[in-house]
Amino acid sequence: MDFLLAFIIGGLICVAAQITLDATPLTPAHVMVLFVSLGAIASALGLYQPLVELAGAGATIPLPSFGHALVQGMLEEFKLSGWLGLISGGLKATSLALTVAIIMGFLTALVFNPRD
């Protein structure tokens, strides 16, 4: 049942992103920023963590989870380090994802030739 719930909720998040892309003049970059921002707002309001507990990977893999991770990292580090933790906490919580994105982008650029 956990797999089914993760698949349904993750799929609904992806469907919402695709509908946003198709129904608005927004570019993929705009939609990506929108969904990360919505995840951050939902996390700050305490709405995203219950979704994570319900859907597991269905809520932790799509883009809104990056915003959720940023906010949760910032809040945890703020408790430990004060105002400086607002900056360092978000970076600590998402450093692995950022590192993988940079390395994969670099490797992709080495393997493929860009179009003119």
Backbone as CSV, one residue per row, in Angstrom:
resi,resn,N_x,N_y,N_z,CA_x,CA_y,CA_z,C_x,C_y,C_z
1,MET,0.824,-1.200,0.000,0.000,0.000,0.000,0.866,1.260,0.000
2,ASP,2.035,1.194,0.678,2.925,2.353,0.717,3.401,2.738,-0.673
3,PHE,3.722,1.719,-1.496,4.192,1.996,-2.850,3.098,2.661,-3.681
4,LEU,1.903,2.183,-3.544,0.783,2.727,-4.304,0.517,4.182,-3.914
5,LEU,0.541,4.450,-2.619,0.311,5.816,-2.140,1.424,6.755,-2.602
6,ALA,2.658,6.289,-2.542,3.780,7.103,-3.022,3.639,7.387,-4.508
7,PHE,3.253,6.362,-5.271,3.086,6.525,-6.711,1.964,7.512,-7.033
8,ILE,0.858,7.412,-6.341,-0.290,8.285,-6.608,0.035,9.732,-6.247
9,ILE,0.586,9.961,-5.067,0.854,11.342,-4.637,1.986,11.957,-5.454
10,GLY,3.052,11.189,-5.689,4.126,11.695,-6.540,3.628,11.983,-7.947
11,GLY,2.770,11.112,-8.454,2.193,11.317,-9.780,1.314,12.547,-9.838
12,LEU,0.556,12.789,-8.783,-0.303,13.979,-8.759,0.519,15.268,-8.744
13,ILE,1.640,15.238,-8.039,2.526,16.412,-8.038,3.068,16.646,-9.450
14,CYS,3.470,15.564,-10.118,3.983,15.676,-11.486,2.895,16.114,-12.467
15,VAL,1.685,15.627,-12.282,0.562,16.038,-13.135,0.296,17.532,-12.956
16,ALA,0.353,18.000,-11.717,0.144,19.431,-11.467,1.209,20.269,-12.170
17,ALA,2.452,19.807,-12.150,3.523,20.527,-12.843,3.298,20.523,-14.350
18,GLN,2.889,19.375,-14.896,2.666,19.289,-16.341,1.489,20.153,-16.775
19,ILE,0.434,20.168,-15.987,-0.717,21.026,-16.312,-0.306,22.492,-16.259
20,THR,0.505,22.848,-15.270,0.998,24.220,-15.172,1.811,24.583,-16.400
21,LEU,2.646,23.660,-16.856,3.440,23.904,-18.063,2.558,24.066,-19.302
22,ASP,1.571,23.201,-19.422,0.726,23.204,-20.614,-0.290,24.342,-20.640
23,ALA,-0.780,24.747,-19.486,-1.886,25.709,-19.428,-1.430,27.153,-19.234
24,THR,-0.155,27.368,-19.021,0.340,28.730,-18.798,1.504,29.005,-19.740
25,PRO,1.868,30.258,-19.894,3.027,30.582,-20.740,4.361,30.418,-19.997
26,LEU,4.342,29.826,-18.814,5.563,29.670,-18.032,6.512,28.674,-18.687
27,THR,7.798,28.935,-18.560,8.820,28.029,-19.079,9.087,26.943,-18.033
28,PRO,9.767,25.861,-18.419,10.108,24.841,-17.422,10.892,25.396,-16.224
29,ALA,11.757,26.361,-16.486,12.515,26.964,-15.377,11.588,27.689,-14.405
30,HIS,10.590,28.402,-14.945,9.632,29.090,-14.082,8.844,28.093,-13.230
31,VAL,8.407,27.007,-13.850,7.620,26.007,-13.126,8.476,25.339,-12.051
32,MET,9.744,25.111,-12.356,10.638,24.509,-11.372,10.777,25.423,-10.143
33,VAL,11.013,26.684,-10.377,11.129,27.636,-9.268,9.808,27.748,-8.512
34,LEU,8.696,27.745,-9.240,7.379,27.815,-8.609,7.161,26.634,-7.667
35,PHE,7.469,25.422,-8.121,7.221,24.248,-7.294,8.170,24.153,-6.109
36,VAL,9.414,24.572,-6.270,10.329,24.617,-5.123,9.834,25.644,-4.111
37,SER,9.378,26.787,-4.595,8.850,27.832,-3.707,7.580,27.369,-2.991
38,LEU,6.701,26.692,-3.719,5.483,26.172,-3.089,5.820,25.134,-2.013
39,GLY,6.818,24.310,-2.270,7.256,23.342,-1.263,7.808,24.028,-0.023
40,ALA,8.553,25.114,-0.232,9.097,25.866,0.899,7.983,26.523,1.710
41,ILE,7.016,27.093,1.022,5.891,27.734,1.713,5.075,26.699,2.475
42,ALA,4.791,25.568,1.829,4.029,24.509,2.502,4.790,23.972,3.710
43,SER,6.096,23.882,3.610,6.904,23.419,4.738,6.881,24.425,5.880
44,ALA,7.011,25.696,5.539,6.989,26.739,6.566,5.656,26.787,7.294
45,LEU,4.581,26.450,6.593,3.254,26.441,7.203,2.938,25.117,7.913
46,GLY,3.870,24.168,7.832,3.676,22.874,8.488,2.799,21.913,7.704
47,LEU,2.621,22.170,6.414,1.741,21.337,5.599,2.476,20.244,4.836
48,TYR,3.776,20.411,4.603,4.484,19.446,3.757,4.942,18.209,4.522
49,GLN,5.317,18.363,5.781,5.785,17.209,6.554,4.720,16.117,6.691
50,PRO,3.458,16.452,6.946,2.443,15.390,6.954,2.327,14.671,5.606
51,LEU,2.529,15.394,4.517,2.510,14.771,3.194,3.689,13.810,3.035
52,VAL,4.852,14.194,3.540,6.032,13.324,3.509,5.777,12.062,4.320
53,GLU,5.168,12.210,5.483,4.885,11.050,6.322,3.843,10.129,5.676
54,LEU,2.929,10.694,4.925,1.899,9.909,4.254,2.437,9.221,2.999
55,ALA,3.150,9.965,2.162,3.534,9.462,0.840,4.968,8.980,0.742
56,GLY,5.806,9.272,1.708,7.201,8.838,1.643,7.898,9.401,0.421
57,ALA,8.464,8.501,-0.414,9.211,8.928,-1.596,8.334,9.678,-2.591
58,GLY,7.045,9.473,-2.563,6.150,10.198,-3.448,6.146,11.689,-3.175
59,ALA,6.552,12.074,-1.965,6.622,13.493,-1.612,8.063,13.982,-1.456
60,THR,9.021,13.065,-1.292,10.397,13.507,-1.093,11.224,13.542,-2.373
61,ILE,10.716,12.980,-3.463,11.451,12.996,-4.722,11.100,14.205,-5.599
62,PRO,9.839,14.600,-5.760,9.517,15.727,-6.647,10.094,17.059,-6.150
63,LEU,10.040,18.054,-7.003,10.640,19.361,-6.732,10.208,20.047,-5.438
64,PRO,8.966,19.998,-5.020,8.616,20.700,-3.780,9.415,20.227,-2.568
65,SER,9.942,19.014,-2.621,10.707,18.513,-1.482,12.023,19.267,-1.314
66,PHE,12.551,19.841,-2.399,13.772,20.634,-2.275,13.499,21.881,-1.443
67,GLY,12.375,22.538,-1.690,11.987,23.690,-0.870,11.739,23.283,0.566
68,HIS,11.125,22.121,0.748,10.883,21.590,2.095,12.207,21.355,2.817
69,ALA,13.171,20.751,2.138,14.478,20.487,2.746,15.193,21.785,3.109
70,LEU,15.091,22.790,2.248,15.704,24.090,2.548,15.134,24.686,3.829
71,VAL,13.830,24.729,3.914,13.176,25.344,5.078,13.474,24.557,6.352
72,GLN,13.376,23.234,6.295,13.631,22.431,7.491,15.076,22.572,7.951
73,GLY,16.021,22.604,7.004,17.425,22.813,7.355,17.657,24.171,7.986
74,MET,17.005,25.176,7.433,17.139,26.525,7.988,16.578,26.606,9.409
75,LEU,15.429,25.993,9.628,14.807,26.046,10.955,15.633,25.292,11.998
76,GLU,16.155,24.131,11.621,16.980,23.360,12.560,18.255,24.106,12.922
77,GLU,18.913,24.670,11.918,20.172,25.377,12.169,19.928,26.700,12.896
78,PHE,18.774,27.325,12.677,18.439,28.557,13.385,18.361,28.306,14.890
79,LYS,17.824,27.149,15.272,17.742,26.803,16.691,19.128,26.647,17.310
80,LEU,20.086,26.174,16.512,21.437,25.942,17.022,22.339,27.163,16.923
81,SER,22.273,27.890,15.806,23.249,28.943,15.528,22.664,30.344,15.452
82,GLY,21.387,30.481,15.599,20.781,31.808,15.496,20.586,32.225,14.047
83,TRP,20.664,33.522,13.811,20.348,34.077,12.493,21.278,33.568,11.401
84,LEU,22.528,33.316,11.719,23.457,32.802,10.711,23.033,31.417,10.237
85,GLY,22.330,30.687,11.085,21.838,29.369,10.726,20.820,29.387,9.604
86,LEU,20.178,30.537,9.379,19.223,30.635,8.271,19.917,30.452,6.927
87,ILE,21.177,30.856,6.855,21.930,30.681,5.612,22.589,29.305,5.576
88,SER,23.307,28.971,6.623,24.061,27.714,6.618,23.156,26.486,6.671
89,GLY,22.019,26.585,7.316,21.128,25.437,7.439,20.572,24.960,6.116
90,GLY,20.150,25.882,5.281,19.636,25.520,3.969,20.707,24.890,3.095
91,LEU,21.921,25.428,3.193,23.020,24.867,2.394,23.417,23.478,2.887
92,LYS,23.442,23.290,4.193,23.789,21.968,4.737,22.751,20.924,4.350
93,ALA,21.494,21.295,4.400,20.422,20.337,4.144,20.335,19.920,2.674
94,THR,20.805,20.774,1.778,20.646,20.479,0.351,21.974,20.325,-0.381
95,SER,23.072,20.263,0.333,24.382,20.231,-0.321,24.574,18.996,-1.201
96,LEU,24.087,17.853,-0.777,24.249,16.647,-1.588,23.508,16.783,-2.915
97,ALA,22.273,17.251,-2.873,21.494,17.397,-4.106,22.146,18.413,-5.041
98,LEU,22.651,19.504,-4.503,23.307,20.508,-5.339,24.589,19.968,-5.953
99,THR,25.358,19.223,-5.174,26.604,18.648,-5.666,26.346,17.659,-6.796
100,VAL,25.366,16.786,-6.618,25.035,15.815,-7.662,24.571,16.528,-8.924
101,ALA,23.760,17.560,-8.795,23.276,18.296,-9.968,24.439,18.939,-10.724
102,ILE,25.389,19.500,-10.015,26.544,20.138,-10.666,27.408,19.100,-11.370
103,ILE,27.697,17.999,-10.695,28.546,16.953,-11.288,27.870,16.329,-12.504
104,MET,26.584,16.016,-12.401,25.878,15.410,-13.534,25.781,16.384,-14.709
105,GLY,25.583,17.657,-14.432,25.562,18.653,-15.500,26.903,18.751,-16.199
106,PHE,27.975,18.697,-15.424,29.320,18.740,-15.988,29.588,17.509,-16.852
107,LEU,29.253,16.325,-16.328,29.473,15.089,-17.087,28.636,15.056,-18.368
108,THR,27.418,15.544,-18.297,26.564,15.599,-19.486,27.177,16.537,-20.530
109,ALA,27.723,17.662,-20.076,28.347,18.613,-21.010,29.583,17.996,-21.659
110,LEU,30.291,17.126,-20.970,31.459,16.471,-21.560,31.074,15.440,-22.614
111,VAL,29.962,14.751,-22.403,29.577,13.656,-23.280,28.853,14.147,-24.534
112,PHE,28.006,15.146,-24.408,27.172,15.583,-25.529,27.643,16.915,-26.093
113,ASN,27.458,17.091,-27.404,27.787,18.347,-28.061,26.556,19.239,-28.089
114,PRO,26.711,20.530,-27.766,25.563,21.426,-27.830,25.183,21.746,-29.274
115,ARG,23.939,22.092,-29.467,23.483,22.498,-30.801,23.842,23.958,-31.040
116,ASP,23.908,24.311,-32.323,24.169,25.710,-32.668,22.929,26.534,-32.557
